[in-house]
Amino acid sequence: MTRVAAIDCGTNSIRLLVADADPRTGELIDLDRRMTIVRLGQGVDRTGRLAPEALERTFAACREYAQVIKEHGAQRIRFVATSASRDASNRDEFVAGVREILGVEPEVISGDQEAAFSFTGATKELEGRADLERPYLVVDIGGGSTEFVVGDEDVRAALSVDIGCVRMTERHLVAEDGTVTDPPSAAQIEAVRRDIAAALDRVERQVPLTGARTLVGLAGSVTTVAALALGLKEYDWAAIHHSRIPYEKVVELTDWLLASTHDQRALKPVIHPGRVDVIASGALVLRMIMERVGAREVVVSEHDILDGIGWSVA
């Protein structure tokens, strides 16, 4: 057994997986899996820089994770950073802080690398499933970007585009004072839809979306929609993992999220407080992807880029 630690630092959240890798079975056995909303990408789309308060929230989470990794005695650590840190002019400050706290060099990976990790993490345990046809289309709806990957055992085509839930919210659903409009106007929603549609046009020129047979959805926006669709009273990882959510339910929930207020959304215990203001945008991204590819359902996976990073370390 090799004990590994994988950290995925995205635009909205930072997540940790400590696991034992079994070379005989090819299995990752979870020891600790946790997530913290840090909103590292706060304002990056507008300013091009990581905000001081966002960096401090992220560093605080890193200090917590360093202690967890030490307690578990992980032998190998890999820290991967994605969309927000790719876009920031002061990412060297971020890199230096992480290096000092965790003792490893954070890797600011490309969208293609992000896509490959997501695909591996999401599909490795789907091997042998007779009820799911290949090729898969894996979509990872993050805070800053969304990754699209088509493949069988291996990736055929992939592309990352900047239509994450935080980016869409900050770009289109905020008032002049920077607060999220609650609920958004029809004109604001239409602006989001145009942005997503334009991004999907770019994706289709490189990734054969309609050729995929099974849509697999990853990350917090998708798992939160699934939790709502399943009517869960509290977040239940086991119930959500590999659930199959029909398109009609995604439409119903997206309409409700876009029409609801902050307080109405906050009353739903399965919506993490850090997602209350951005989940409507994330749901709309998922809905429009399903419409574009003609998917009647989305297979939801709790295993994603974090697991892919873990496999790469193992």
C-alpha positions as CSV (number, residue, x, y, z in Angstrom):
1,M,0.0,0.0,0.0
2,T,1.1,3.5,-0.8
3,R,-0.5,6.3,1.3
4,V,-1.1,9.4,-0.9
5,A,-2.6,12.9,-0.4
6,A,-4.2,14.8,-3.3
7,I,-5.3,18.4,-3.1
8,D,-7.5,20.1,-5.7
9,C,-7.6,23.8,-5.4
10,G,-10.3,25.3,-7.7
11,T,-12.0,28.7,-8.1
12,N,-14.6,28.1,-5.4
13,S,-13.3,25.2,-3.2
14,I,-10.2,23.4,-2.1
15,R,-10.5,19.7,-1.4
16,L,-8.3,17.0,0.1
17,L,-8.2,13.3,-0.4
18,V,-5.9,11.1,1.7
19,A,-6.1,7.5,0.5
20,D,-4.2,4.2,0.4
21,A,-3.5,3.0,-3.1
22,D,-3.6,-0.8,-3.5
23,P,-1.4,-1.8,-6.5
24,R,-2.9,-5.3,-6.5
25,T,-6.5,-4.2,-7.0
26,G,-6.0,-0.8,-8.5
27,E,-8.2,0.7,-5.8
28,L,-8.0,3.9,-3.8
29,I,-9.2,3.4,-0.3
30,D,-10.3,6.7,1.3
31,L,-9.0,7.6,4.7
32,D,-10.0,11.3,4.7
33,R,-11.9,13.3,2.1
34,R,-12.9,16.9,2.9
35,M,-13.8,20.2,1.2
36,T,-13.6,23.8,2.2
37,I,-15.2,26.7,0.3
38,V,-12.5,29.4,0.0
39,R,-13.7,31.3,-3.1
40,L,-10.1,31.7,-4.3
41,G,-11.4,33.1,-7.6
42,Q,-13.2,36.0,-5.9
43,G,-13.0,38.9,-8.4
44,V,-10.4,37.3,-10.6
45,D,-12.5,37.6,-13.8
46,R,-12.8,41.4,-13.1
47,T,-9.3,42.3,-11.7
48,G,-7.1,39.5,-13.0
49,R,-5.6,39.1,-9.5
50,L,-6.1,36.9,-6.5
51,A,-7.6,39.0,-3.7
52,P,-5.6,39.1,-0.4
53,E,-8.6,37.9,1.6
54,A,-9.2,35.0,-0.8
55,L,-5.5,34.0,-0.5
56,E,-5.7,34.0,3.3
57,R,-8.8,31.8,3.3
58,T,-7.0,29.4,1.0
59,F,-3.9,29.4,3.1
60,A,-5.9,28.8,6.3
61,A,-7.4,25.7,4.6
62,C,-3.9,24.6,3.6
63,R,-2.8,24.8,7.2
64,E,-5.7,22.5,8.2
65,Y,-4.9,20.1,5.5
66,A,-1.2,20.0,6.3
67,Q,-2.1,18.8,9.8
68,V,-4.5,16.1,8.5
69,I,-1.8,14.9,6.1
70,K,0.8,14.7,8.9
71,E,-1.6,12.8,11.1
72,H,-2.3,10.2,8.4
73,G,1.4,9.9,7.5
74,A,0.9,10.3,3.7
75,Q,4.0,9.3,1.8
76,R,3.3,11.3,-1.4
77,I,1.5,14.6,-1.9
78,R,0.3,16.3,-5.0
79,F,-1.3,19.8,-5.1
80,V,-3.0,20.8,-8.2
81,A,-4.5,24.3,-8.9
82,T,-6.9,25.1,-11.7
83,S,-8.8,27.9,-13.3
84,A,-8.5,30.9,-11.0
85,S,-4.8,30.5,-10.4
86,R,-4.2,30.0,-14.1
87,D,-5.8,33.4,-14.8
88,A,-4.2,35.4,-11.9
89,S,-1.3,37.8,-12.5
90,N,-0.1,37.3,-8.9
91,R,-0.2,33.5,-8.9
92,D,3.5,33.5,-7.7
93,E,2.2,34.8,-4.3
94,F,-0.2,31.9,-4.2
95,V,2.5,29.4,-5.2
96,A,4.9,30.7,-2.5
97,G,2.3,30.5,0.2
98,V,1.3,26.9,-0.5
99,R,4.9,25.8,-0.8
100,E,5.7,27.3,2.6
101,I,2.7,25.6,4.3
102,L,2.7,22.2,2.7
103,G,6.3,21.8,1.5
104,V,5.2,20.9,-2.0
105,E,5.2,22.9,-5.2
106,P,1.6,23.6,-6.4
107,E,1.1,22.7,-10.0
108,V,-1.0,25.2,-11.9
109,I,-2.2,22.8,-14.6
110,S,-3.7,23.4,-18.0
111,G,-7.3,22.9,-18.9
112,D,-6.3,19.8,-20.9
113,Q,-4.5,18.3,-17.8
114,E,-7.5,19.1,-15.7
115,A,-9.8,17.3,-18.1
116,A,-7.7,14.2,-18.2
117,F,-7.6,14.0,-14.3
118,S,-11.4,14.5,-14.2
119,F,-12.0,11.8,-16.8
120,T,-9.8,9.2,-15.0
121,G,-11.3,10.0,-11.6
122,A,-14.9,9.8,-12.9
123,T,-14.8,6.8,-15.1
124,K,-12.3,4.4,-13.6
125,E,-14.9,2.6,-11.5
126,L,-17.5,2.6,-14.3
127,E,-15.4,-0.1,-16.1
128,G,-17.6,-3.1,-16.7
129,R,-20.9,-1.4,-16.2
130,A,-23.2,-3.0,-18.8
131,D,-26.0,-0.4,-18.2
132,L,-23.8,2.6,-19.3
133,E,-22.8,2.9,-23.0
134,R,-19.5,4.3,-24.2
135,P,-18.1,6.7,-25.2
136,Y,-18.6,8.8,-22.1
137,L,-18.9,12.6,-22.1
138,V,-17.5,13.8,-18.7
139,V,-18.4,17.4,-17.7
140,D,-16.7,18.9,-14.7
141,I,-18.6,22.2,-13.8
142,G,-16.2,24.1,-11.6
143,G,-16.2,27.6,-10.2
144,G,-14.1,29.2,-12.9
145,S,-14.3,26.8,-15.8
146,T,-16.0,23.7,-17.1
147,E,-14.1,20.8,-18.6
148,F,-15.5,18.6,-21.4
149,V,-13.9,15.2,-22.0
150,V,-15.0,12.5,-24.4
151,G,-13.4,9.0,-24.2
152,D,-13.7,5.3,-23.7
153,E,-10.8,3.9,-21.6
154,D,-8.7,6.9,-22.7
155,V,-9.4,10.5,-23.6
156,R,-10.4,11.1,-27.2
157,A,-10.9,14.9,-27.1
158,A,-11.1,17.5,-24.4
159,L,-11.5,21.2,-23.9
160,S,-11.8,23.6,-20.9
161,V,-13.9,26.8,-21.3
162,D,-14.5,29.6,-18.8
163,I,-18.1,29.0,-17.9
164,G,-17.8,28.0,-14.2
165,C,-20.6,28.9,-11.7
166,V,-18.6,31.6,-9.9
167,R,-17.4,33.2,-13.1
168,M,-20.9,33.3,-14.6
169,T,-22.4,34.7,-11.4
170,E,-19.7,37.4,-11.0
171,R,-19.8,38.3,-14.7
172,H,-23.6,38.6,-15.2
173,L,-25.6,38.2,-12.0
174,V,-24.2,41.1,-9.8
175,A,-25.4,44.6,-9.2
176,E,-23.2,47.7,-9.6
177,D,-22.2,47.5,-6.0
178,G,-20.9,43.9,-6.5
179,T,-23.6,42.1,-4.7
180,V,-25.4,39.2,-6.3
181,T,-28.8,40.2,-7.8
182,D,-31.4,38.2,-5.9
183,P,-33.2,36.8,-7.9
184,P,-31.6,37.8,-11.2
185,S,-33.5,39.6,-13.9
186,A,-34.6,38.0,-17.2
187,A,-31.9,40.1,-19.0
188,Q,-29.2,38.9,-16.7
189,I,-30.2,35.3,-17.1
190,E,-30.2,35.8,-20.9
191,A,-26.7,37.2,-20.7
192,V,-25.6,34.0,-18.9
193,R,-27.3,31.9,-21.5
194,R,-25.6,33.7,-24.4
195,D,-22.2,33.2,-22.7
196,I,-22.8,29.5,-22.1
197,A,-24.1,29.0,-25.7
198,A,-21.0,30.7,-27.2
199,A,-18.7,28.5,-25.1
200,L,-20.6,25.4,-26.2
201,D,-20.2,26.4,-29.8
202,R,-16.4,26.5,-29.2
203,V,-16.5,23.1,-27.5
204,E,-18.4,21.5,-30.3
205,R,-15.7,22.5,-32.8
206,Q,-13.2,20.4,-30.9
207,V,-15.1,17.8,-28.9
208,P,-17.7,15.5,-30.4
209,L,-20.4,16.2,-27.9
210,T,-23.3,14.5,-29.6
211,G,-21.3,11.3,-30.3
212,A,-21.1,10.4,-26.6
213,R,-23.6,7.8,-25.3
214,T,-23.4,8.6,-21.5
215,L,-23.2,12.0,-19.8
216,V,-21.3,11.9,-16.5
217,G,-21.5,15.1,-14.4
218,L,-18.9,16.1,-11.7
219,A,-18.3,18.7,-9.0
220,G,-20.3,20.7,-6.6
221,S,-22.9,22.2,-8.9
222,V,-23.9,18.8,-10.3
223,T,-23.8,17.0,-7.0
224,T,-25.9,19.7,-5.4
225,V,-28.5,19.5,-8.1
226,A,-28.6,15.8,-7.6
227,A,-29.1,16.2,-3.9
228,L,-32.0,18.5,-4.5
229,A,-33.5,16.2,-7.2
230,L,-33.3,13.2,-4.8
231,G,-35.1,15.2,-2.1
232,L,-32.3,14.6,0.5
233,K,-32.8,16.2,3.9
234,E,-29.0,16.2,4.3
235,Y,-26.1,15.7,2.0
236,D,-25.6,12.0,1.5
237,W,-22.5,11.0,-0.6
238,A,-23.5,7.4,-1.1
239,A,-27.0,8.3,-2.3
240,I,-25.7,10.9,-4.8
241,H,-22.8,8.9,-6.2
242,H,-23.9,7.3,-9.5
243,S,-27.4,8.6,-9.2
244,R,-29.1,9.3,-12.5
245,I,-31.0,12.6,-12.7
246,P,-33.4,13.1,-15.6
247,Y,-33.3,16.2,-17.8
248,E,-36.8,17.2,-16.8
249,K,-35.8,17.3,-13.1
250,V,-32.7,19.5,-14.0
251,V,-35.0,21.9,-15.9
252,E,-37.4,22.1,-12.9
253,L,-34.7,22.8,-10.4
254,T,-32.8,25.3,-12.6
255,D,-36.0,27.3,-13.0
256,W,-36.6,27.3,-9.3
257,L,-33.0,28.2,-8.4
258,L,-33.0,31.1,-10.9
259,A,-36.4,32.4,-9.5
260,S,-35.5,31.9,-5.8
261,T,-34.0,34.3,-3.3
262,H,-30.8,33.8,-1.3
263,D,-32.9,33.0,1.8
264,Q,-35.0,30.5,0.0
265,R,-32.0,28.7,-1.3
266,A,-30.2,28.8,2.1
267,L,-33.1,27.0,3.7
268,K,-32.2,23.9,1.6
269,P,-29.7,22.0,3.9
270,V,-28.0,20.2,1.0
271,I,-26.9,23.5,-0.6
272,H,-23.5,24.3,1.0
273,P,-23.5,27.9,2.3
274,G,-20.6,28.7,0.0
275,R,-22.7,27.7,-3.0
276,V,-26.0,29.5,-2.2
277,D,-25.1,32.5,-4.4
278,V,-23.6,30.5,-7.3
279,I,-25.6,27.3,-7.6
280,A,-28.2,28.8,-10.0
281,S,-25.5,29.6,-12.6
282,G,-24.0,26.1,-12.1
283,A,-27.4,24.5,-12.7
284,L,-28.0,26.5,-15.8
285,V,-24.6,25.4,-17.2
286,L,-25.7,21.7,-16.6
287,R,-29.1,22.2,-18.1
288,M,-27.7,23.9,-21.3
289,I,-25.1,21.1,-21.7
290,M,-27.8,18.5,-21.5
291,E,-29.9,20.4,-24.1
292,R,-26.9,20.8,-26.5
293,V,-26.0,17.1,-26.4
294,G,-29.6,15.8,-26.2
295,A,-29.0,13.9,-22.9
296,R,-32.1,12.5,-21.2
297,E,-30.2,12.1,-17.9
298,V,-26.9,12.8,-16.2
299,V,-25.0,10.1,-14.3
300,V,-23.6,11.9,-11.2
301,S,-20.2,11.0,-9.9
302,E,-18.7,12.0,-6.5
303,H,-15.3,10.8,-7.9
304,D,-13.7,13.4,-10.0
305,I,-10.5,15.4,-10.6
306,L,-9.5,14.8,-6.9
307,D,-9.5,11.0,-7.5
308,G,-7.7,11.5,-10.8
309,I,-4.9,13.4,-9.0
310,G,-4.8,10.6,-6.4
311,W,-4.3,8.0,-9.1
312,S,-1.6,10.0,-10.7
313,V,0.3,10.1,-7.4
314,A,-0.2,6.4,-6.7
